[in-house]
Amino acid sequence: MRTSTEMLIAFTEIELALAVAKAKFSLITHGHSLSEQDEDVANTAWSDSFYAGMKFDAVLSDFACYFKFQHERLLAVITDINCQLSAMPSYLRDAFQFGQCDVRIAELDLG
């Protein structure tokens, strides 16, 4: 199990990864067809969001063990991540959720 400091660092890294993914995605010229460069940027942003979702779920597993202590700072960071996710384009939110699902599938040994 991680310490509270390690969880705060991990959650902060997730927040940063989501901010970077959103910033990358905002650089894309949204039109009928994407240029090759825009597709690369979109794929990179999707991947960043996906891996943030994987990490989020893994850290939440540790947090569940820690939750009985009601650590307010950690709860505030989780709330920030959820707020950040709600403001992201659905393309990136979906990637984040796919990352979470990927972790759950691995934990259940279904993959």
Order of alpha helices (4+ residues) and beta strands (2+ residues): alpha-alpha-alpha-alpha
